[in-house]
Amino acid sequence: MSLKTITDISISKVEKSKIDTFDFENVSFGGAFTDHMLVCSYKDGVWGQVEIKPYGPIQLDPSARVFHYGQAIFEGMKAYKDSNDEVWLFRPEENFNRFNKSAIRLAMPEIDSERFIGGLKALLNIEKDWVKKGKGNSLYIRPFMIATESGVIAGPSKEFMFCILLSPAKSYYAGKVKVQIAEHYSRAANGGVGAAKCSGNYAAQFYPTQLAQKEGYQQVIWTDDATHTKLEEAGTMNVFFRINDTLFTAPTSERILDGVTRKSIVELAKHIGLDIQVKTVLVEEIIAAAKNGSLKEIFGAGTAAVVSQIEGFAFQDAYYALPEMQDSESFALIIKDKLTGIQNKAELDPFNWTEKI
Ligand code: COI
């Protein structure tokens, strides 16, 4: 059985919290952090004691492997506060399991749930005041692991640091975004690291995304590397397409991240009676549907953004605008509302996805 409470922990607190100086009304995603962070080191084949200490710089040797070979993984999670001031996590076991899958793929040590989930709950208990109530408010959680052993030999590190940071969050993207379908660059390849949440996956997106941005698109819809005919992810999110009244999303694979929001949407959509199919979606199907008017919506889904509506997409030299619709008719918004309602405890959670800290 997995342990989710932590007994061996060292805690040192800040003398004075900076919470009074933080502007919760004007939050930009990931730009500011709470008073404390969690740190735990791995050496000689074992994880050490979990420490909670004031948020601040960490010292590493310049030859630490993470700087040279990118041996680094992370997760994205959120904590929510209900109307009774209780703090909740959303499906933390999913993130914990995926973190360890990413660790295996990047030749890093797995971590136990006592340190990951138990440590996170201890940190959240100290930082409870940073979790704000109400729709759209949450505390973004960023667990990560980096290779800290010094030496530029190109082999896996034997020393690592696991860390958790907390950052107050509202929405990730402001409004709808325009996207470009990738025809040359790829996010992932079979046999590669696309299904792992490793840092390099995101760094590799920056340059193609900058090129798309120069042409007026905020994000890239990633296609399969071999043929560029299959639609796989949107920016840093999984992607959903609505043709008439059916939702489609690609099956997870070696190239596609097994998103917690993605899998929750698939279950939730079925639960509320929407027709949803997990199947490969082709670029040509979407173009045909856009041309004949049956393509109603495209949206990205991820922890940070929850659901991000797309207003149109470019492919080759053509731009396809999606139809305008009332908010009440949008599957993206219906799903977003239900999901955030469950996460914030404003709605019943028939799936038992939420877990009190
Ligand atoms: C998340 O949605 O949590 C992610 O990890 C995406 C991140 C790049 C903000």
Residues whose N, C-alpha, C, O or C-beta is under 5 A from the ligand:
A	BS01	COI	G76 M77 T236 G302 T303 A304 A305
